[in-house]
Each structure stands twice: as C-alpha cells, then as structure tokens.
C-alpha cells in the first residue's frame, strides 16, 4: 500500500492512497506524515549526519551557482540552483548531501 501511494502521479490519487493507509494502520499513517516544521525528521537527521563531515570538504566556485567540492582526491560538482550533486543522493533523496550543504554555506 505504501508503494501504491509513493507511485501516485497526481495529488488526488496520492491523497486517496494515503487515506487507505490511514484507515488500515493509523500509526503508520501518522509516522509517514509526521513533520517538524516544513522538514520531516528523517531529512533533518540525514542533514545533521552530513553536517558532521562539512569540515573535511573545501568548496571552489566554478560558475554561477556551480561549485566543485573537494576532499583530498575526491571531487564532486554541485549546482545549487538545479539542486544536483554528482554524488547523487541530493537528486534521489531530495536531501542536501554534505557537498551541497558546503556549497550552500559558501554561497550564503
């Protein structure tokens, strides 16, 4: 049922699928919609984990809203306007990775 909701392509379909979950397992529904402000607890936890690594990464501007983030021999391209990083978790999870966070901090 969760994947049915996750694969919904329109808001009405998503809301109907979430309502089915709520009717069957209220606790699971409440966990899925639980938020602290505008950000869910999982996203906050992941960003805090990434944040612990920030001091090891160096950010080098490489264009407007584009950065190269380096740590020794590792290097990742970040575009904060498009919200993408070469490491991919930001693209997939929609949670800024350590490279994105470092770029955002330099930019602001």
Buried (B, 14 or more C-beta within 10 A) or exposed (E): EEEBBEEBEEEEEBEEBBEBBBEEBEEEBEEBEEEEEEEBEEBBEBBEEBBEBEEEBEBEEEEEBBBBBBBEEEBBBBBBEEEBBBBEBBBEEEBBBBBBBBBBEBEE
